[in-house]
Amino acid sequence: MRTTELVDGFRQSTPYVNAHRGKTFVVMLGGEAVDQPGYRSIINDVALLTSLGIKIVLVFGARPQFDSALANAGIHSEFHNQIRVTDSDSLQIIKQVSGAMQLDITAMLSMSLSSTPMSGTSLNVVSGNFVIAQPIGIDEGVDYHHSGRVRRIDVEGIRHQLDNNSIVLLGPISASVTGESFNLTAEEIATQVALRLDADKMLGFCHEAGILDEHGEAIAELMPNEGEQLLAKEHGNLPCKSAAVFLHAAIEACRGGVHRCHLVSYREDGALLQELFSLDGIGTQIAPQSSEQLRSASISDINGVLNLIRPLEEQGYLVRRSREQLEMEIEQFTVIERDGLIIACAALYPFVEEQVGEFASLAVHPQYRDADRGSFLLRTVINKARRKGYKALFALTTRSIHWFFEQGFDCASIEDLPAKKKSLYNYQRRSKILKLDLTRLPKNRERI
């Protein structure tokens, strides 16, 4: 890697480091990921997240390991509704496998070698009876025996450990109030822990790069209803089983209040870090339905846009536009609508011959300026510009120079403007000219 690439990547990741610090993430590590050559790197990356101030609950599964161990013991496993029927003989094997995996993961998280993210530090890994189980019982005449479900979670106990900078490690075997052991699914444990902890994110792994579309490309973002439609189309299953399992869990988690769920490939080295610390990510993000709608503006939005930009025009932040001019240019605008009110807008003016665009008329309603919707709209315009094949984006401003610097823009001169814009430059206004090189940004995956 060239030094400039390393520096650029580090700089681009910094906002995400700050945004994620102090947040709670639940990481679901399925047994399929444990069998992969890159498994150790995933564990190292989880440790790295902790070193960055992120609170981690790591939930591991062991479905393929259980299958292999039971087969070696000559025990045939039965499934009902995709849940293993765990009899007494199976439970003894499953407990051995789960216990060994828990010790192995703990050992890997405890490494402090110079070649690991935790070099020179110590990391506490805590396991215990944080999850209390209860039996599934009998369903449709099938006795699940020692297969269970979550009854209760010791939320305060987990939070206490997280506040002490420990990783909480949870496996698929949990005890009941009667002192029995039960085999639970990792996806149920991860989902219920995420919900009851009010986790900020739930993260999972699958064979592919995420949820794939019909062209084999990872879908950057899905809403829960879109995920349900996809599962219904596939009759409840996806080509990658671990992806289907996680998508089911993510839909429940998002609808229960988890802000974001992310699915990445366990075969891609560093996929977890790329997903969390880059603008476009690398996997599939499942996000709750928003009360705000991002869309292209139409002629019916003229009054809403005018109400936003007029105060800024009067204060000198924006160049004044007549209503007639705005009506002719409305198709260049993108707006955010909330409950029928236009609360933010921005425009992308095209200069096709020079393959550049102008970012202009950014305005956010005063009551909604605390969620950084300006940056959100800028990323939207950047995505639109890159889809059009533009090589650069420029902006003119008199008051918001530092904000543009924070977004990655650099100073430019009048000579850098397209010919048409150069002829219209207002020398009395003396606006600063700023430019963003789109060719240096990560490949666009249309995630906003």
C-alpha positions as CSV (number, residue, x, y, z in Angstrom):
1,M,0.0,0.0,0.0
2,R,1.3,3.4,-1.0
3,T,1.8,5.9,1.9
4,T,-0.8,8.3,0.5
5,E,-3.4,5.5,0.4
6,L,-2.7,4.6,4.0
7,V,-3.0,8.3,5.1
8,D,-6.1,8.8,3.0
9,G,-7.7,5.7,4.5
10,F,-6.8,6.7,8.0
11,R,-8.2,10.2,7.5
12,Q,-11.5,8.9,6.0
13,S,-12.0,6.5,8.9
14,T,-11.5,9.0,11.7
15,P,-15.1,10.4,11.7
16,Y,-16.3,6.8,12.1
17,V,-13.9,6.1,14.9
18,N,-15.3,9.1,16.8
19,A,-18.9,8.2,15.9
20,H,-18.6,4.6,17.1
21,R,-16.7,5.3,20.3
22,G,-18.8,4.3,23.4
23,K,-21.4,2.6,21.3
24,T,-22.6,-1.0,21.9
25,F,-22.2,-3.6,19.1
26,V,-23.4,-7.2,19.2
27,V,-21.3,-9.4,16.9
28,M,-22.8,-12.7,15.8
29,L,-20.0,-15.1,14.7
30,G,-21.6,-18.1,13.1
31,G,-19.9,-21.5,13.1
32,E,-19.4,-21.2,9.3
33,A,-17.1,-18.3,9.9
34,V,-15.1,-20.2,12.6
35,D,-14.2,-22.9,10.0
36,Q,-12.7,-20.3,7.6
37,P,-9.0,-19.5,7.2
38,G,-9.6,-15.9,8.0
39,Y,-11.2,-16.7,11.3
40,R,-8.2,-15.5,13.4
41,S,-8.3,-12.1,11.5
42,I,-12.0,-11.7,12.4
43,I,-11.2,-12.2,16.1
44,N,-8.3,-9.8,15.8
45,D,-10.6,-7.2,14.2
46,V,-13.1,-7.7,17.1
47,A,-10.3,-7.0,19.5
48,L,-9.4,-3.9,17.5
49,L,-13.0,-2.6,17.9
50,T,-12.6,-2.8,21.6
51,S,-9.4,-0.9,21.6
52,L,-11.2,1.9,19.8
53,G,-13.7,2.3,22.6
54,I,-16.5,0.2,21.2
55,K,-18.4,-2.1,23.7
56,I,-18.6,-5.6,22.2
57,V,-20.8,-8.5,23.0
58,L,-19.6,-11.5,20.9
59,V,-22.1,-14.3,20.3
60,F,-20.7,-17.4,18.6
61,G,-22.6,-20.2,17.0
62,A,-21.4,-23.7,16.3
63,R,-24.0,-25.4,14.0
64,P,-21.5,-27.0,11.5
65,Q,-19.2,-28.0,14.4
66,F,-22.1,-29.7,16.2
67,D,-23.1,-31.5,13.0
68,S,-19.5,-32.8,12.5
69,A,-19.1,-33.9,16.2
70,L,-22.5,-35.6,16.3
71,A,-21.8,-37.4,13.0
72,N,-18.4,-38.6,14.4
73,A,-20.2,-39.9,17.5
74,G,-22.7,-41.8,15.3
75,I,-25.6,-39.6,16.4
76,H,-28.2,-38.5,13.8
77,S,-29.6,-35.0,14.4
78,E,-33.2,-34.3,13.6
79,F,-34.5,-30.8,12.8
80,H,-38.0,-29.3,13.0
81,N,-38.7,-25.8,11.7
82,Q,-34.9,-25.5,11.2
83,I,-34.2,-26.0,14.9
84,R,-32.1,-28.9,16.1
85,V,-33.9,-31.4,18.3
86,T,-31.3,-31.9,21.1
87,D,-31.7,-35.1,23.1
88,S,-29.6,-36.0,26.1
89,D,-26.9,-37.8,24.1
90,S,-26.6,-34.9,21.7
91,L,-26.5,-32.4,24.5
92,Q,-23.3,-34.0,26.0
93,I,-21.5,-33.7,22.7
94,I,-22.8,-30.2,22.0
95,K,-21.6,-29.0,25.4
96,Q,-18.1,-30.4,24.8
97,V,-17.9,-28.7,21.4
98,S,-19.3,-25.4,22.7
99,G,-17.0,-25.3,25.7
100,A,-13.9,-26.0,23.6
101,M,-14.8,-23.2,21.2
102,Q,-15.5,-20.7,24.0
103,L,-12.0,-21.4,25.4
104,D,-10.4,-21.1,22.0
105,I,-12.0,-17.8,21.3
106,T,-11.1,-16.5,24.7
107,A,-7.5,-17.5,24.1
108,M,-7.3,-15.7,20.8
109,L,-8.9,-12.5,22.2
110,S,-6.3,-12.7,25.0
111,M,-3.3,-12.5,22.7
112,S,-1.0,-9.5,23.1
113,L,1.7,-10.4,20.6
114,S,3.3,-7.6,18.6
115,S,1.5,-8.9,15.5
116,T,-1.9,-8.5,16.9
117,P,-4.2,-5.4,17.4
118,M,-3.9,-5.8,21.2
119,S,-0.1,-5.6,21.3
120,G,1.1,-4.3,24.6
121,T,-2.3,-4.3,26.2
122,S,-4.6,-6.7,28.0
123,L,-8.2,-7.5,27.2
124,N,-10.7,-9.0,29.6
125,V,-13.1,-11.6,28.1
126,V,-16.0,-12.4,30.3
127,S,-18.5,-15.3,30.0
128,G,-21.1,-16.4,32.4
129,N,-24.8,-17.0,33.0
130,F,-25.9,-13.8,31.4
131,V,-28.5,-15.6,29.3
132,I,-31.2,-17.7,31.1
133,A,-32.9,-20.3,29.0
134,Q,-36.1,-22.1,29.0
135,P,-37.1,-25.2,27.0
136,I,-39.0,-24.9,23.7
137,G,-41.1,-27.8,24.8
138,I,-43.3,-29.6,22.3
139,D,-44.3,-28.1,19.0
140,E,-46.6,-29.8,16.5
141,G,-46.0,-33.1,18.3
142,V,-42.2,-32.8,18.2
143,D,-40.4,-32.8,21.6
144,Y,-37.3,-30.5,21.4
145,H,-35.9,-32.0,24.6
146,H,-32.8,-29.8,25.4
147,S,-33.3,-27.2,22.7
148,G,-34.3,-23.9,24.3
149,R,-35.1,-20.3,23.8
150,V,-34.1,-17.1,25.7
151,R,-36.1,-16.5,28.9
152,R,-34.2,-13.7,30.5
153,I,-31.0,-11.7,30.0
154,D,-29.0,-10.1,32.7
155,V,-28.8,-6.7,31.1
156,E,-27.2,-5.0,34.1
157,G,-24.6,-7.7,34.4
158,I,-23.6,-7.4,30.8
159,R,-23.5,-3.6,30.9
160,H,-21.3,-3.7,34.0
161,Q,-18.8,-5.8,32.2
162,L,-18.9,-3.6,29.1
163,D,-18.4,-0.5,31.2
164,N,-15.3,-2.1,32.5
165,N,-14.0,-2.4,28.9
166,S,-14.5,-6.2,28.8
167,I,-15.7,-8.2,25.9
168,V,-18.7,-10.3,26.8
169,L,-18.5,-13.7,25.1
170,L,-21.8,-15.7,24.8
171,G,-22.1,-19.2,23.4
172,P,-25.1,-21.3,22.3
173,I,-25.4,-23.2,25.6
174,S,-27.4,-21.5,28.4
175,A,-28.7,-22.6,31.8
176,S,-32.2,-22.5,33.1
177,V,-33.6,-21.5,36.5
178,T,-33.9,-25.3,37.2
179,G,-30.1,-25.8,36.6
180,E,-30.5,-27.6,33.3
181,S,-28.5,-26.8,30.1
182,F,-30.2,-25.9,26.8
183,N,-29.0,-25.5,23.3
184,L,-30.1,-22.1,21.8
185,T,-29.5,-20.6,18.4
186,A,-26.8,-18.0,18.1
187,E,-29.2,-15.7,16.1
188,E,-31.8,-15.7,18.8
189,I,-29.2,-14.9,21.5
190,A,-27.7,-12.1,19.4
191,T,-31.0,-10.6,18.5
192,Q,-32.4,-10.7,22.1
193,V,-29.2,-9.3,23.6
194,A,-29.1,-6.5,21.0
195,L,-32.7,-5.6,21.7
196,R,-32.5,-5.6,25.5
197,L,-29.2,-3.8,25.5
198,D,-30.5,-1.1,23.1
199,A,-27.5,-1.9,21.0
200,D,-26.4,0.5,18.3
201,K,-25.5,-2.2,15.8
202,M,-25.7,-5.9,15.2
203,L,-23.0,-7.4,13.0
204,G,-23.0,-10.8,11.2
205,F,-21.0,-12.8,8.7
206,C,-21.8,-14.9,5.7
207,H,-20.2,-16.6,2.7
208,E,-20.9,-13.9,0.2
209,A,-20.3,-10.2,0.3
210,G,-23.7,-9.6,1.9
211,I,-27.2,-10.0,0.5
212,L,-26.8,-10.3,-3.3
213,D,-29.0,-9.0,-6.0
214,E,-29.9,-10.8,-9.2
215,H,-26.5,-9.7,-10.8
216,G,-24.5,-11.2,-7.9
217,E,-23.6,-7.7,-6.5
218,A,-24.0,-6.9,-2.8
219,I,-27.1,-4.9,-2.0
220,A,-25.7,-1.9,0.0
221,E,-28.9,-1.2,2.0
222,L,-32.2,-3.0,2.8
223,M,-35.2,-1.9,4.8
224,P,-36.9,-4.6,6.9
225,N,-39.9,-4.7,4.5
226,E,-37.5,-5.1,1.6
227,G,-35.8,-7.9,3.4
228,E,-39.1,-9.7,4.0
229,Q,-40.0,-9.4,0.4
230,L,-36.6,-10.9,-0.6
231,L,-37.1,-13.8,1.9
232,A,-40.7,-14.4,0.6
233,K,-39.4,-14.5,-3.0
234,E,-36.8,-17.1,-1.9
235,H,-39.4,-19.0,0.1
236,G,-37.7,-18.1,3.4
237,N,-34.2,-19.1,2.2
238,L,-31.3,-17.4,0.4
239,P,-28.6,-19.2,-1.6
240,C,-26.3,-18.5,1.4
241,K,-27.9,-20.1,4.5
242,S,-26.0,-17.9,7.0
243,A,-27.1,-14.8,5.1
244,A,-30.8,-15.9,5.4
245,V,-30.4,-16.6,9.1
246,F,-28.9,-13.2,9.7
247,L,-31.4,-11.4,7.6
248,H,-34.3,-12.9,9.6
249,A,-32.6,-11.8,12.8
250,A,-31.8,-8.3,11.5
251,I,-35.4,-7.7,10.5
252,E,-36.5,-8.5,14.0
253,A,-33.7,-6.4,15.6
254,C,-34.3,-3.3,13.4
255,R,-38.0,-3.4,14.1
256,G,-37.3,-3.7,17.8
257,G,-35.1,-0.6,17.9
258,V,-31.6,-1.6,16.8
259,H,-30.3,1.2,14.7
260,R,-28.3,-0.7,12.1
261,C,-27.5,-4.3,11.3
262,H,-24.5,-5.1,9.0
263,L,-23.8,-8.3,7.1
264,V,-20.3,-8.9,5.6
265,S,-18.3,-11.8,4.2
266,Y,-16.1,-13.9,6.4
267,R,-13.9,-14.6,3.4
268,E,-13.0,-10.9,2.8
269,D,-10.1,-10.0,5.0
270,G,-10.9,-6.9,7.0
271,A,-14.5,-6.8,5.8
272,L,-15.8,-5.9,9.2
273,L,-13.5,-2.8,9.5
274,Q,-14.3,-1.7,5.9
275,E,-18.0,-1.9,6.6
276,L,-17.8,0.2,9.8
277,F,-15.1,2.7,9.0
278,S,-15.7,3.7,5.4
279,L,-18.3,5.9,3.7
280,D,-19.7,3.2,1.3
281,G,-19.1,0.1,3.3
282,I,-18.5,-3.3,1.8
283,G,-21.5,-5.5,2.8
284,T,-25.2,-5.1,3.3
285,Q,-26.7,-2.8,5.8
286,I,-30.2,-3.4,7.2
287,A,-31.8,-0.2,8.6
288,P,-35.2,0.6,10.0
289,Q,-37.8,2.4,8.1
290,S,-37.3,6.2,8.5
291,S,-39.9,8.8,9.1
292,E,-37.8,10.9,6.7
293,Q,-37.9,10.4,3.0
294,L,-35.0,11.3,0.7
295,R,-36.2,12.0,-2.9
296,S,-35.8,14.1,-6.0
297,A,-37.7,17.4,-5.9
298,S,-40.7,18.1,-8.0
299,I,-42.6,21.3,-9.0
300,S,-44.9,20.8,-6.0
301,D,-41.9,21.3,-3.7
302,I,-41.2,24.9,-4.8
303,N,-42.8,26.5,-1.7
304,G,-41.0,24.1,0.7
305,V,-37.7,24.8,-0.9
306,L,-38.3,28.5,-1.0
307,N,-39.1,28.5,2.7
308,L,-35.8,26.9,3.4
309,I,-33.5,29.0,1.2
310,R,-35.0,32.4,1.5
311,P,-33.7,33.1,5.1
312,L,-30.3,32.0,4.0
313,E,-30.4,34.2,0.9
314,E,-31.4,37.2,3.1
315,Q,-28.5,36.5,5.5
316,G,-26.0,36.3,2.6
317,Y,-25.3,32.5,2.8
318,L,-26.9,31.7,-0.6
319,V,-27.2,33.6,-3.9
320,R,-30.7,34.8,-4.3
321,R,-32.8,32.9,-6.9
322,S,-36.2,34.0,-8.2
323,R,-39.2,31.7,-8.0
324,E,-39.2,31.5,-11.8
325,Q,-35.5,30.4,-11.9
326,L,-36.1,27.9,-9.1
327,E,-39.1,26.4,-11.0
328,M,-36.8,25.9,-14.1
329,E,-34.0,24.3,-11.9
330,I,-36.2,22.2,-9.5
331,E,-35.2,19.0,-11.1
332,Q,-31.6,19.6,-10.0
333,F,-32.7,19.5,-6.3
334,T,-32.8,16.7,-3.8
335,V,-35.0,17.1,-0.7
336,I,-35.6,15.4,2.6
337,E,-39.3,15.3,3.6
338,R,-40.5,14.6,7.1
339,D,-44.2,14.2,7.7
340,G,-45.1,16.3,4.6
341,L,-42.6,19.1,5.5
342,I,-39.5,19.8,3.4
343,I,-36.8,20.0,6.1
344,A,-33.6,20.0,3.9
345,C,-32.5,20.5,0.3
346,A,-29.5,20.6,-1.9
347,A,-28.8,20.9,-5.7
348,L,-26.5,19.4,-8.2
349,Y,-26.0,21.6,-11.2
350,P,-24.4,19.8,-14.2
351,F,-21.5,20.9,-16.4
352,V,-21.5,17.9,-18.7
353,E,-18.7,19.1,-21.1
354,E,-16.2,19.4,-18.2
355,Q,-17.6,16.3,-16.4
356,V,-18.1,18.2,-13.2
357,G,-21.0,19.3,-11.0
358,E,-21.8,22.2,-8.7
359,F,-23.0,21.5,-5.2
360,A,-25.3,24.4,-4.3
361,S,-28.3,25.6,-2.3
362,L,-27.7,23.5,0.7
363,A,-30.3,24.4,3.4
364,V,-31.6,22.6,6.5
365,H,-34.6,23.6,8.6
366,P,-33.3,25.2,11.9
367,Q,-35.1,22.6,14.0
368,Y,-33.4,19.7,12.2
369,R,-29.8,20.8,12.1
370,D,-28.6,18.5,14.9
371,A,-28.4,15.3,12.9
372,D,-25.9,16.4,10.3
373,R,-28.4,16.3,7.4
374,G,-26.1,18.6,5.5
375,S,-23.4,15.9,5.2
376,F,-26.2,13.4,4.4
377,L,-27.3,15.5,1.5
378,L,-23.7,16.1,0.3
379,R,-23.1,12.3,0.2
380,T,-26.3,11.9,-1.8
381,V,-25.1,14.5,-4.3
382,I,-21.7,12.9,-4.5
383,N,-23.4,9.6,-5.3
384,K,-25.5,11.2,-8.0
385,A,-22.5,13.0,-9.5
386,R,-20.4,9.7,-9.6
387,R,-23.3,7.9,-11.3
388,K,-23.2,10.6,-14.0
389,G,-19.5,10.0,-14.4
390,Y,-18.4,13.4,-13.0
391,K,-14.8,13.6,-12.0
392,A,-15.2,16.5,-9.6
393,L,-17.6,18.5,-7.5
394,F,-17.2,22.2,-6.8
395,A,-18.9,24.6,-4.5
396,L,-19.0,28.4,-3.9
397,T,-19.4,29.8,-0.4
398,T,-18.8,32.9,1.6
399,R,-19.7,31.6,5.1
400,S,-19.3,27.8,5.3
401,I,-15.7,27.4,4.2
402,H,-14.6,25.2,7.2
403,W,-17.6,22.9,6.8
404,F,-16.5,22.2,3.3
405,F,-13.0,21.5,4.4
406,E,-14.4,19.0,6.9
407,Q,-16.2,17.2,4.1
408,G,-12.9,16.8,2.1
409,F,-13.1,19.8,-0.2
410,D,-9.9,21.7,-1.1
411,C,-9.4,25.3,-2.1
412,A,-9.6,26.0,-5.8
413,S,-9.3,29.1,-8.1
414,I,-11.6,30.8,-10.6
415,E,-9.5,29.1,-13.4
416,D,-10.7,25.7,-12.0
417,L,-14.4,26.6,-12.7
418,P,-16.2,25.4,-15.9
419,A,-16.3,28.0,-18.6
420,K,-20.0,28.8,-18.2
421,K,-19.7,29.2,-14.4
422,K,-16.5,31.2,-14.7
423,S,-18.3,33.8,-16.9
424,L,-21.0,34.1,-14.2
425,Y,-18.7,34.5,-11.2
426,N,-19.6,37.4,-9.0
427,Y,-16.4,39.3,-8.2
428,Q,-18.2,41.6,-5.7
429,R,-19.5,38.6,-3.7
430,R,-15.9,37.1,-3.7
431,S,-17.1,33.6,-2.9
432,K,-14.5,31.1,-2.0
433,I,-14.2,28.3,-4.6
434,L,-13.8,24.7,-3.2
435,K,-13.4,21.5,-5.1
436,L,-13.8,17.8,-4.3
437,D,-11.9,15.2,-6.4
438,L,-14.4,12.4,-6.9
439,T,-11.9,10.1,-8.5
440,R,-10.1,9.7,-5.2
441,L,-13.1,8.6,-3.3
442,P,-13.9,4.9,-2.6
443,K,-15.9,3.1,-5.3
444,N,-19.6,4.2,-5.1
445,R,-22.0,1.6,-3.7
446,E,-24.9,4.1,-3.5
447,R,-25.2,3.8,0.3
448,I,-26.2,7.1,1.9
